[in-house]
Amino acid sequence: MKNDIAKSRSAPDRHRAKLRLRAGKRVSLTLQLDVSSGGLFSIGVLVSSILLSTAIVVRSAKTLPFAAADDEA
């Protein structure tokens, strides 16, 4: 009995999502996503690293000495 309870509370192996959009009478769109727990973790790591690297690039672009390059010319 204890093993049955533990199995029912464990995380699912696959995560599924479905989105249906409709605009008017003729246009409809259906999206389905099926991803594993490892894939979901990988997506989170990729998005986090992209956001972090973007912040670093923006900060370094603000601190470049553009005025010094103009003085030399």
C-alpha positions in Angstrom: 0.0 0.0 0.0 2.8 2.4 0.8 4.5 1.9 -2.6 1.2 2.7 -4.4 0.9 6.0 -2.6 4.6 6.9 -3.4 4.1 6.0 -7.1 0.9 8.2 -7.4 2.7 11.2 -6.0 5.8 11.0 -8.2 6.4 13.4 -11.0 5.1 12.3 -14.4 7.6 11.1 -17.0 6.0 13.3 -19.7 4.5 16.8 -19.6 1.8 17.5 -22.1 0.1 20.8 -23.1 -2.4 21.7 -25.7 -3.5 25.1 -26.9 -6.4 25.9 -29.3 -6.8 29.4 -30.8 -9.6 30.5 -33.0 -10.0 33.8 -34.8 -13.3 34.2 -36.6 -14.9 31.4 -38.5 -12.1 30.3 -40.8 -8.9 30.7 -38.8 -8.0 28.2 -36.1 -4.7 27.0 -34.7 -3.9 24.0 -32.5 -0.5 23.6 -30.8 0.5 20.5 -28.9 3.6 20.0 -26.7 5.0 16.8 -25.3 8.2 17.1 -23.3 10.0 14.9 -20.7 11.1 16.1 -17.3 14.7 16.3 -18.4 13.8 18.2 -21.5 11.8 20.7 -19.4 14.9 21.2 -17.2 17.1 21.7 -20.3 14.7 24.3 -21.7 14.8 26.2 -18.4 18.6 26.2 -18.3 18.8 27.4 -21.9 16.4 30.3 -21.3 18.2 31.3 -18.1 21.6 31.3 -19.9 20.2 33.3 -22.8 18.8 36.0 -20.5 22.0 36.1 -18.4 24.2 36.5 -21.5 21.9 39.2 -22.9 22.2 41.2 -19.7 26.0 40.9 -19.8 26.2 42.1 -23.4 23.9 45.1 -22.7 26.0 46.0 -19.7 29.3 45.8 -21.5 27.9 47.8 -24.4 27.0 50.6 -22.1 30.5 50.8 -20.6 32.5 50.8 -23.8 34.6 54.0 -24.2 33.1 55.3 -27.4 34.3 58.9 -26.6 37.9 57.7 -26.5 37.7 56.4 -30.0 36.4 59.7 -31.3 39.3 61.6 -29.7 41.9 59.6 -31.6 40.4 60.3 -35.0 
